[in-house]
Amino acid sequence: MIRERIADGTYSPGERVPSVLQLQEEFGIAAVTAHKVHRGLRAEGLIKTEPGLGSFVSRQAGTGNEQSRAESPRSKWEQVAEVVRSRIASGEYPPRHLISEVKLEQEFGVARVTVRKATAALRGEGLIVTTPGMGSFVAVDGPGDGGRSPEKA
């Protein structure tokens, strides 16, 4: 199916193809099988995998409708961080709101390490605070104030 989608232009050169997890969910296959799909497509030269970014239709699979590396998608953790950042800015995630790693993993179909990279970036920006044993929360004070943990507010 993925090979057909590449051939018919559903996935164009430079475009991300479904991850192993997405293949499992869409086709109801085991992780081992989904990994074999990716390996086979790589062996055929139809996709290229970039660690931390995902797998993309290779330039050779296309007919000149190519996307430059500068335009390629941001990493998954950056995408997750951007969504959480915008939810904080819009007020959808108000101060003291719990940032659930499990919910973010499920929503974005990513691994825990990906979510933790996103929360680390947001913590570095002062948008969230993490309290050991309690979790990560939207900071009470804005960025630049260092944030305050929810129980100290």
N, C-alpha and C positions, 0 to 999 in steps of 0.2 A: 504493500500500500504506500509506504513512504517513497519507494523508488518510483511508483506511478505518479505520485504527487510532485516529485521533482521533475519528472519527464513532462507532465502536462502544465508545469508552470505554477502550480499551487504554492510551491515553495521555490522562490527564485534565488539566483546566486547571491550569497552573502546573508540570506535570511536564516534565522534560527529554525532548526527542526525540533520536533518534540523530544523532550528529555526522556531518559530511561523511565522515570516515574510517570511521566505523561503517557508514554507508550503502554505501560502496565495498565494504567487506568482506562485509556481509550480502547484497547484491544483485549483487556482481561487476560494478559499474559504474565508469566513469572518474570522476576527480575533478571534471571539468567538468560531467558529468551530475549528480553528487551536489550540486554547488553550485546547479545549475538547480532541483533538487528543493526545496532550502531557499528559493531566491528565489521560486519559484512559491507555496509554502506561505505565505511572508511576504506576497506580493502578495494572496493570498486572505484574509489576516487570520487564518489558522489558527495561525501561530506568531509569536513575537517572539524576536529574538536580542539577547542582552545580552553585549557584548564582555567577554571574559575569563571568562564563566560558561557560555555555550552558548545553545542554542535551546530554547524552552519553548512548550508549547501555550498559546495566548493565552486570556485570560479569556472573551472573546467566543465562543470555540469550545465552551465548556462550558455546563452547565445549572445553575450555582450551586454546584458542588462545588469551590470555589476555594481555593487555597493563598495565604496572605498573603506579601508580599515578605519579611517577617521570617523566614518559615519556608522560603524558597527555598533550594536547595542551595548549599553553599559552592563556591567556584571549584575548578577541576580541580587547580590547583597545591596548594591547601589540602588537598584530598582525598589527593593523592599524599604530601604531607608527613605527614599524619596516619597513613597506613598505614606509612610508613617509621619514624615516631616509635614506633608501637606495636610494630613488629618489633624495634627497638632495645631498648625497655623489656622485651620478653618474652625477649630473649636470642637470638631467631632471627637477628638481625644482631649478632654479638659484636664487641668492640673489634677494630679493624683490618680489619673486613669491608669489602670494596670495594663502594661504592654505584655500580652500573653505570647510567649515564644511558640507554644503549641498551636495557637490559633493562626499565627503568622505562617508557621510551617505548612499548615493545612491550606490556608488561603492561597499561598504562592507555590505550593508544591515543591518546597525546598527543604534542605537538610537543616538541622539545628545549628550547625556551624555557620551556615549562611545567614540565618537570623541573628546569630550572635555577632557576626561582623557588622551587620546593619545597626544593632543596638550599641555596639562599641562606638561606631561613628557618631550616632546621635548623642551618646553620653559625652563624647569629646566636644560636641557642639553645645553642650549644656542644656539640651532639650529634654533629656531623661536622666533619671538617677536610678541606681540599682542598690537595693538594700539586701545584703546576704540573707538568705533564708526566706525573703519575702517576694523578691522579684524586681522588675523594672517598672518605673512609673513615670508619667509625664511630670517634669519638674514644676514645682510651685512657682519659682521665679523664672524669668525669661533667660535666654542665653546670655552669657557674659557674667551672670550673677553667681555662677557655679551651681545653681539649682539647690533645692533643699529636699531632703527626703520627706515622704508623706507624713511620717509620724512626728516630724519636727515642725510641721507647719501650723 
